[in-house]
């Protein structure tokens, strides 16, 4: 049984947009994640932070959503996902902040 995925978009006081994901990101909801990420990424190139600290599971379908946006996002990840982001090569393409 998988944990539902909740996605919320907000703005920090400095104006930076944040997409926060909570739950599991896998092939069953990667399309929803892709749509939310696509909506949150600004056309003007403004930075977007993707907060994955409350993500309990991220499979290859979820990773594949992040790669096309690597030049326009920064990731925040906990100790569970940080090694996955490094091994996948995503950490070489974008900033990954530990939480």
N, C-alpha and C positions, 0 to 999 in steps of 0.2 A: 504494500500500500504506500503510495507516494504522498508527500506533503504538498498541499496546494501551493501555487505560486501567487504571491501578491506583489504587484508592481505599483509604485507611487512615484510621481515626479514632483519635485519642489525646487525652491530656490533658496540658496544660502543668503545671509545678509549682504555678502559681497557681490551678489547677483549671479554667481555660478549655479547652473542648473544641476540637480542631483536626481538620478534615477535609482531608487532603492528597491532591491529585490529581496523577498523573504520567502523561504521555502526551498523547493527543489526545482532545478531547471534541467529538463530532459527532453527527449524527442516528443513527449506528449504535449508540451507547452512551449517549445522553442519558437513556434510561430508567433505566439502572444508576446514572448520576450522580444523577438525581432521587431514586431510592430511597435511596441512601447519604446524600444531603443531608437528606432527610426523616427518616431514622433518627437523624442526628446533631443535628438541631435539637431542643433541649430544649423540652418542653412548658411548663416553668416560665419560659421566656423568658431563660434563662441565655445569655450570649453564645457564639457559635460563630465561629471563625476558619476561613475556607476558603482554604487555601494553594494557589495556582495557579502558583507560581513554576516548577514543573517541567512545566507544560502547554505543549506546543509548538504547539497549534492549538485554537481554540475557535470553533465556528460558531454560527449563530443558534439552533440547537436547544439547545446548551449554555447560551447566554445566557438563553434562555427559562426554563431551570430555576432560574436564580439570582434573577430578578426577583421571584417571589412570596415569597421569603424575605429580601428586601433589608432589611427592618426588624429582622431578627434575626441578621444575619451581618455580619462584616467580612471584607474580601478582602485577600489579600496577592498581589501580582502582579509579575512581572518586566517589563522594558522592552518585551517583545514584545506582551504583552496589555494593558498599561496604557492605550495609546491607544484600543484597542477598547472597554474598559470606560468610558472617558470619552465617546467618540463615541456609544455606545449609550444613554447617559444613566444607566447603572447607578451610575456614580461620584457622581451627584447624589442617589442614594437611600440609599447606604451608604458606609461608610468604605473607601477603597482605599489600602492602604499599599504603597509601592514597596519592592521588594527588590533 
